[in-house]
Amino acid sequence: MPALAPTDFTASITWLGIVSDRDAALQSQPRDSLFLGFDGPEGEAHGGALRPSCSRVAALYPRGTQIRNTRQLSILCAEELAQIAAGMGLEALDPAHLGATMVVSGLPDFSHLPPSSRLLAESGAALVIDMNNRPCQLPARVIEGAHPGRGKAFKSAARGLRGVTAWIEAEGELRLGERLRLFIPDQRPWALLETVRAK
């Protein structure tokens, strides 16, 4: 029996982009398509097999420790992006301002999909969801430049809605409008999860 169960849930790709130089700016540049190699999207500054550890794994490693790169993509949900914008008092929020790689539409509660879920593209490309992405101040600075006075509201408005980080399991191309099928781990939640979270 497969350990990853297919679901009837699919998502449509509504936006694609890359951050070509994260030292220069977080902002993404929109693309009509992306080739996903094992090191991540072609041209993406967050790509590579390894990365320096960051605040996401601060409880495990000193900052800057070389670790496996499970953050090759930042994926957002169009419906959740609209919720963030509304929470900030904006009509819309450009995913480029958040350094997004991809925006999808159609998957409910997207930011909380189970870790290790897969998104399978029609091309055969497969993305592995690592974990929920946490809001930080980097997008807030970019948003502030585009919407003066609103940047500070980003972190609280985006809590629980910031999308997921992911890495490439199978290579292939993604295109705007393409559909992705969701596969989830065929296992129950860990019995002690709520006990650990309560501490």
Phi and psi restraints in degrees (value plus and minus 20) as a CYANA .aco file:
   2 PRO   PHI     -81.5   -41.5
   2 PRO   PSI     121.7   161.7
   3 ALA   PHI     -98.0   -58.0
   3 ALA   PSI     -37.4     2.6
   4 LEU   PHI    -133.4   -93.4
   4 LEU   PSI      96.5   136.5
   5 ALA   PHI    -110.9   -70.9
   5 ALA   PSI     108.9   148.9
   6 PRO   PHI     -87.9   -47.9
   6 PRO   PSI     126.8   166.8
   7 THR   PHI    -140.6  -100.6
   7 THR   PSI     150.6   190.6
   8 ASP   PHI    -109.1   -69.1
   8 ASP   PSI     -15.7    24.3
   9 PHE   PHI    -105.1   -65.1
   9 PHE   PSI     112.4   152.4
  10 THR   PHI    -150.9  -110.9
  10 THR   PSI     139.6   179.6
  11 ALA   PHI    -148.3  -108.3
  11 ALA   PSI     130.1   170.1
  12 SER   PHI    -126.4   -86.4
  12 SER   PSI     114.5   154.5
  13 ILE   PHI     -98.1   -58.1
  13 ILE   PSI      99.7   139.7
  14 THR   PHI    -127.1   -87.1
  14 THR   PSI     -33.7     6.3
  15 TRP   PHI    -179.6  -139.6
  15 TRP   PSI     121.5   161.5
  16 LEU   PHI    -154.7  -114.7
  16 LEU   PSI     128.8   168.8
  17 GLY   PHI    -188.7  -148.7
  17 GLY   PSI     149.6   189.6
  18 ILE   PHI    -156.3  -116.3
  18 ILE   PSI     130.9   170.9
  19 VAL   PHI    -117.7   -77.7
  19 VAL   PSI      89.3   129.3
  20 SER   PHI    -103.1   -63.1
  20 SER   PSI     -45.6    -5.6
  21 ASP   PHI    -169.0  -129.0
  21 ASP   PSI      73.1   113.1
  22 ARG   PHI     -90.0   -50.0
  22 ARG   PSI     -39.7     0.3
  23 ASP   PHI     -91.8   -51.8
  23 ASP   PSI     -49.5    -9.5
  24 ALA   PHI    -102.4   -62.4
  24 ALA   PSI     -62.5   -22.5
  25 ALA   PHI    -187.1  -147.1
  25 ALA   PSI     128.0   168.0
  26 LEU   PHI     -96.0   -56.0
  26 LEU   PSI     -46.0    -6.0
  27 GLN   PHI     -79.0   -39.0
  27 GLN   PSI     115.3   155.3
  28 SER   PHI    -103.9   -63.9
  28 SER   PSI     135.7   175.7
  29 GLN   PHI    -126.9   -86.9
  29 GLN   PSI     104.6   144.6
  30 PRO   PHI     -81.3   -41.3
  30 PRO   PSI     128.1   168.1
  31 ARG   PHI    -157.2  -117.2
  31 ARG   PSI     134.2   174.2
  32 ASP   PHI    -105.1   -65.1
  32 ASP   PSI     -43.7    -3.7
  33 SER   PHI    -173.7  -133.7
  33 SER   PSI     140.4   180.4
  34 LEU   PHI    -158.4  -118.4
  34 LEU   PSI     116.3   156.3
  35 PHE   PHI    -113.2   -73.2
  35 PHE   PSI     106.3   146.3
  36 LEU   PHI    -121.7   -81.7
  36 LEU   PSI      92.8   132.8
  37 GLY   PHI    -121.1   -81.1
  37 GLY   PSI     157.2   197.2
  38 PHE   PHI     -83.2   -43.2
  38 PHE   PSI     -42.8    -2.8
  39 ASP   PHI    -107.9   -67.9
  39 ASP   PSI     -17.9    22.1
  40 GLY   PHI      93.8   133.8
  40 GLY   PSI    -194.2  -154.2
  41 PRO   PHI     -82.7   -42.7
  41 PRO   PSI     116.8   156.8
  42 GLU   PHI     -77.9   -37.9
  42 GLU   PSI     105.7   145.7
  43 GLY   PHI      68.1   108.1
  43 GLY   PSI     -21.3    18.7
  44 GLU   PHI    -104.2   -64.2
  44 GLU   PSI     106.4   146.4
  45 ALA   PHI     -86.9   -46.9
  45 ALA   PSI     -40.7    -0.7
  46 HIS   PHI    -107.5   -67.5
  46 HIS   PSI     -14.4    25.6
  47 GLY   PHI     -95.9   -55.9
  47 GLY   PSI    -191.9  -151.9
  48 GLY   PHI      85.4   125.4
  48 GLY   PSI     138.7   178.7
  49 ALA   PHI     -96.4   -56.4
  49 ALA   PSI     -47.3    -7.3
  50 LEU   PHI    -144.5  -104.5
  50 LEU   PSI     140.4   180.4
  51 ARG   PHI    -170.9  -130.9
  51 ARG   PSI     138.2   178.2
  52 PRO   PHI     -94.4   -54.4
  52 PRO   PSI     119.4   159.4
  53 SER   PHI     -84.7   -44.7
  53 SER   PSI     132.6   172.6
  54 CYS   PHI    -153.6  -113.6
  54 CYS   PSI    -185.8  -145.8
  55 SER   PHI     -81.7   -41.7
  55 SER   PSI     -45.0    -5.0
  56 ARG   PHI     -79.1   -39.1
  56 ARG   PSI     -52.6   -12.6
  57 VAL   PHI    -140.3  -100.3
  57 VAL   PSI       9.8    49.8
  58 ALA   PHI     -82.6   -42.6
  58 ALA   PSI     -45.5    -5.5
  59 ALA   PHI     -95.4   -55.4
  59 ALA   PSI     -33.4     6.6
  60 LEU   PHI    -122.4   -82.4
  60 LEU   PSI     -63.1   -23.1
  61 TYR   PHI    -152.9  -112.9
  61 TYR   PSI     132.0   172.0
  62 PRO   PHI     -83.4   -43.4
  62 PRO   PSI     123.4   163.4
  63 ARG   PHI     -75.3   -35.3
  63 ARG   PSI     115.4   155.4
  64 GLY   PHI      74.3   114.3
  64 GLY   PSI     -23.1    16.9
  65 THR   PHI     -84.5   -44.5
  65 THR   PSI     115.1   155.1
  66 GLN   PHI     -91.4   -51.4
  66 GLN   PSI     102.8   142.8
  67 ILE   PHI    -154.8  -114.8
  67 ILE   PSI     149.0   189.0
  68 ARG   PHI     -82.8   -42.8
  68 ARG   PSI     117.6   157.6
  69 ASN   PHI    -107.2   -67.2
  69 ASN   PSI      81.4   121.4
  70 THR   PHI    -124.6   -84.6
  70 THR   PSI      -5.7    34.3
  71 ARG   PHI    -142.4  -102.4
  71 ARG   PSI      32.6    72.6
  72 GLN   PHI     -98.8   -58.8
  72 GLN   PSI     -42.8    -2.8
  73 LEU   PHI    -154.9  -114.9
  73 LEU   PSI     130.6   170.6
  74 SER   PHI    -136.3   -96.3
  74 SER   PSI      94.6   134.6
  75 ILE   PHI    -132.0   -92.0
  75 ILE   PSI     109.0   149.0
  76 LEU   PHI    -133.1   -93.1
  76 LEU   PSI     143.2   183.2
  77 CYS   PHI    -131.5   -91.5
  77 CYS   PSI     110.0   150.0
  78 ALA   PHI     -77.7   -37.7
  78 ALA   PSI     -61.6   -21.6
  79 GLU   PHI     -86.1   -46.1
  79 GLU   PSI     -60.0   -20.0
  80 GLU   PHI     -91.8   -51.8
  80 GLU   PSI     -54.3   -14.3
  81 LEU   PHI     -81.8   -41.8
  81 LEU   PSI     -58.1   -18.1
  82 ALA   PHI     -85.6   -45.6
  82 ALA   PSI     -57.4   -17.4
  83 GLN   PHI     -85.0   -45.0
  83 GLN   PSI     -61.3   -21.3
  84 ILE   PHI     -81.5   -41.5
  84 ILE   PSI     -67.5   -27.5
  85 ALA   PHI     -77.1   -37.1
  85 ALA   PSI     -66.0   -26.0
  86 ALA   PHI     -81.9   -41.9
  86 ALA   PSI     -60.3   -20.3
  87 GLY   PHI     -85.8   -45.8
  87 GLY   PSI     -40.7    -0.7
  88 MET   PHI    -117.4   -77.4
  88 MET   PSI     -20.5    19.5
  89 GLY   PHI      56.1    96.1
  89 GLY   PSI       6.0    46.0
  90 LEU   PHI    -131.9   -91.9
  90 LEU   PSI     131.9   171.9
  91 GLU   PHI     -91.8   -51.8
  91 GLU   PSI     -55.4   -15.4
  92 ALA   PHI    -176.6  -136.6
  92 ALA   PSI     141.2   181.2
  93 LEU   PHI    -150.5  -110.5
  93 LEU   PSI     104.4   144.4
  94 ASP   PHI     -92.5   -52.5
  94 ASP   PSI     101.7   141.7
  95 PRO   PHI     -80.7   -40.7
  95 PRO   PSI     -44.0    -4.0
  96 ALA   PHI     -80.3   -40.3
  96 ALA   PSI     -53.3   -13.3
  97 HIS   PHI     -87.5   -47.5
  97 HIS   PSI     -39.2     0.8
  98 LEU   PHI    -119.1   -79.1
  98 LEU   PSI     -15.1    24.9
  99 GLY   PHI      48.0    88.0
  99 GLY   PSI      10.0    50.0
 100 ALA   PHI     -90.0   -50.0
 100 ALA   PSI     129.1   169.1
 101 THR   PHI    -115.1   -75.1
 101 THR   PSI     -56.3   -16.3
 102 MET   PHI    -173.4  -133.4
 102 MET   PSI     125.5   165.5
 103 VAL   PHI    -141.7  -101.7
 103 VAL   PSI     113.3   153.3
 104 VAL   PHI    -141.9  -101.9
 104 VAL   PSI     140.4   180.4
 105 SER   PHI    -152.4  -112.4
 105 SER   PSI     122.0   162.0
 106 GLY   PHI      92.6   132.6
 106 GLY   PSI     -27.2    12.8
 107 LEU   PHI    -124.4   -84.4
 107 LEU   PSI      92.4   132.4
 108 PRO   PHI     -86.1   -46.1
 108 PRO   PSI     127.5   167.5
 109 ASP   PHI      32.3    72.3
 109 ASP   PSI      21.9    61.9
 110 PHE   PHI     -75.4   -35.4
 110 PHE   PSI     -65.1   -25.1
 111 SER   PHI     -83.6   -43.6
 111 SER   PSI     -31.7     8.3
 112 HIS   PHI    -137.8   -97.8
 112 HIS   PSI       2.8    42.8
 113 LEU   PHI     -78.4   -38.4
 113 LEU   PSI     127.1   167.1
 114 PRO   PHI     -80.7   -40.7
 114 PRO   PSI     114.2   154.2
 115 PRO   PHI     -73.4   -33.4
 115 PRO   PSI     124.2   164.2
 116 SER   PHI      60.6   100.6
 116 SER   PSI     -18.1    21.9
 117 SER   PHI     -82.7   -42.7
 117 SER   PSI     136.6   176.6
 118 ARG   PHI    -137.1   -97.1
 118 ARG   PSI     126.1   166.1
 119 LEU   PHI    -135.4   -95.4
 119 LEU   PSI      94.4   134.4
 120 LEU   PHI    -123.7   -83.7
 120 LEU   PSI     102.4   142.4
 121 ALA   PHI    -106.8   -66.8
 121 ALA   PSI     141.6   181.6
 122 GLU   PHI     -82.5   -42.5
 122 GLU   PSI     -47.1    -7.1
 123 SER   PHI     -95.6   -55.6
 123 SER   PSI     -31.6     8.4
 124 GLY   PHI      80.5   120.5
 124 GLY   PSI     -31.1     8.9
 125 ALA   PHI     -82.0   -42.0
 125 ALA   PSI     118.3   158.3
 126 ALA   PHI    -149.7  -109.7
 126 ALA   PSI     112.4   152.4
 127 LEU   PHI    -130.5   -90.5
 127 LEU   PSI     116.0   156.0
 128 VAL   PHI    -123.5   -83.5
 128 VAL   PSI     103.6   143.6
 129 ILE   PHI     -96.7   -56.7
 129 ILE   PSI     103.6   143.6
 130 ASP   PHI    -103.2   -63.2
 130 ASP   PSI     -82.7   -42.7
 131 MET   PHI    -185.9  -145.9
 131 MET   PSI     150.2   190.2
 132 ASN   PHI     -77.0   -37.0
 132 ASN   PSI     114.6   154.6
 133 ASN   PHI    -106.9   -66.9
 133 ASN   PSI     121.4   161.4
 134 ARG   PHI    -120.7   -80.7
 134 ARG   PSI     119.7   159.7
 135 PRO   PHI     -84.3   -44.3
 135 PRO   PSI     124.7   164.7
 136 CYS   PHI    -159.8  -119.8
 136 CYS   PSI     159.8   199.8
 137 GLN   PHI    -101.9   -61.9
 137 GLN   PSI     -34.7     5.3
 138 LEU   PHI     -80.0   -40.0
 138 LEU   PSI     -69.6   -29.6
 139 PRO   PHI     -84.0   -44.0
 139 PRO   PSI     -52.0   -12.0
 140 ALA   PHI     -77.9   -37.9
 140 ALA   PSI     -57.9   -17.9
 141 ARG   PHI     -87.9   -47.9
 141 ARG   PSI     -60.3   -20.3
 142 VAL   PHI     -87.3   -47.3
 142 VAL   PSI     -63.0   -23.0
 143 ILE   PHI     -83.0   -43.0
 143 ILE   PSI     -59.5   -19.5
 144 GLU   PHI     -79.9   -39.9
 144 GLU   PSI     -57.5   -17.5
 145 GLY   PHI     -85.3   -45.3
 145 GLY   PSI     -53.9   -13.9
 146 ALA   PHI    -109.0   -69.0
 146 ALA   PSI     -50.4   -10.4
 147 HIS   PHI    -153.6  -113.6
 147 HIS   PSI      58.0    98.0
 148 PRO   PHI     -71.7   -31.7
 148 PRO   PSI     112.9   152.9
 149 GLY   PHI      69.8   109.8
 149 GLY   PSI     -26.5    13.5
 150 ARG   PHI    -128.5   -88.5
 150 ARG   PSI     -36.6     3.4
 151 GLY   PHI     -77.2   -37.2
 151 GLY   PSI     -60.0   -20.0
 152 LYS   PHI     -82.8   -42.8
 152 LYS   PSI     -44.2    -4.2
 153 ALA   PHI     -98.0   -58.0
 153 ALA   PSI     -31.7     8.3
 154 PHE   PHI     -81.2   -41.2
 154 PHE   PSI     -69.8   -29.8
 155 LYS   PHI     -78.3   -38.3
 155 LYS   PSI     -66.2   -26.2
 156 SER   PHI     -93.5   -53.5
 156 SER   PSI     -57.4   -17.4
 157 ALA   PHI     -86.7   -46.7
 157 ALA   PSI     -49.0    -9.0
 158 ALA   PHI    -112.5   -72.5
 158 ALA   PSI     -23.8    16.2
 159 ARG   PHI     -78.3   -38.3
 159 ARG   PSI     103.5   143.5
 160 GLY   PHI      58.4    98.4
 160 GLY   PSI     -16.6    23.4
 161 LEU   PHI    -149.8  -109.8
 161 LEU   PSI      -7.9    32.1
 162 ARG   PHI    -102.8   -62.8
 162 ARG   PSI     -18.9    21.1
 163 GLY   PHI      67.0   107.0
 163 GLY   PSI    -178.0  -138.0
 164 VAL   PHI    -154.1  -114.1
 164 VAL   PSI     138.8   178.8
 165 THR   PHI    -118.0   -78.0
 165 THR   PSI     133.9   173.9
 166 ALA   PHI    -173.3  -133.3
 166 ALA   PSI     145.5   185.5
 167 TRP   PHI    -157.8  -117.8
 167 TRP   PSI     143.8   183.8
 168 ILE   PHI    -109.1   -69.1
 168 ILE   PSI     104.6   144.6
 169 GLU   PHI    -120.4   -80.4
 169 GLU   PSI     -54.8   -14.8
 170 ALA   PHI    -155.8  -115.8
 170 ALA   PSI     116.3   156.3
 171 GLU   PHI     -95.2   -55.2
 171 GLU   PSI     139.1   179.1
 172 GLY   PHI     141.7   181.7
 172 GLY   PSI     159.9   199.9
 173 GLU   PHI    -127.0   -87.0
 173 GLU   PSI     123.5   163.5
 174 LEU   PHI    -132.4   -92.4
 174 LEU   PSI     121.7   161.7
 175 ARG   PHI    -151.7  -111.7
 175 ARG   PSI     131.5   171.5
 176 LEU   PHI     -75.6   -35.6
 176 LEU   PSI     117.0   157.0
 177 GLY   PHI      67.6   107.6
 177 GLY   PSI     -33.6     6.4
 178 GLU   PHI     -87.6   -47.6
 178 GLU   PSI     132.4   172.4
 179 ARG   PHI    -122.8   -82.8
 179 ARG   PSI     125.4   165.4
 180 LEU   PHI    -138.6   -98.6
 180 LEU   PSI     114.8   154.8
 181 ARG   PHI    -121.2   -81.2
 181 ARG   PSI     116.8   156.8
 182 LEU   PHI    -108.6   -68.6
 182 LEU   PSI     111.3   151.3
 183 PHE   PHI    -140.2  -100.2
 183 PHE   PSI     116.7   156.7
 184 ILE   PHI    -142.8  -102.8
 184 ILE   PSI     133.0   173.0
 185 PRO   PHI     -80.4   -40.4
 185 PRO   PSI     113.1   153.1
 186 ASP   PHI    -107.9   -67.9
 186 ASP   PSI      50.9    90.9
 187 GLN   PHI    -173.4  -133.4
 187 GLN   PSI     135.4   175.4
 188 ARG   PHI     -98.2   -58.2
 188 ARG   PSI     141.7   181.7
 189 PRO   PHI     -82.3   -42.3
 189 PRO   PSI     131.7   171.7
 190 TRP   PHI     -79.5   -39.5
 190 TRP   PSI     112.6   152.6
 191 ALA   PHI     -81.8   -41.8
 191 ALA   PSI     -47.6    -7.6
 192 LEU   PHI    -120.7   -80.7
 192 LEU   PSI      -8.7    31.3
 193 LEU   PHI     -75.8   -35.8
 193 LEU   PSI     -71.5   -31.5
 194 GLU   PHI     -88.0   -48.0
 194 GLU   PSI     -52.9   -12.9
 195 THR   PHI     -83.3   -43.3
 195 THR   PSI     -64.5   -24.5
 196 VAL   PHI     -86.3   -46.3
 196 VAL   PSI     -62.3   -22.3
 197 ARG   PHI     -85.8   -45.8
 197 ARG   PSI     -49.1    -9.1
 198 ALA   PHI     -91.0   -51.0
 198 ALA   PSI     -38.1     1.9
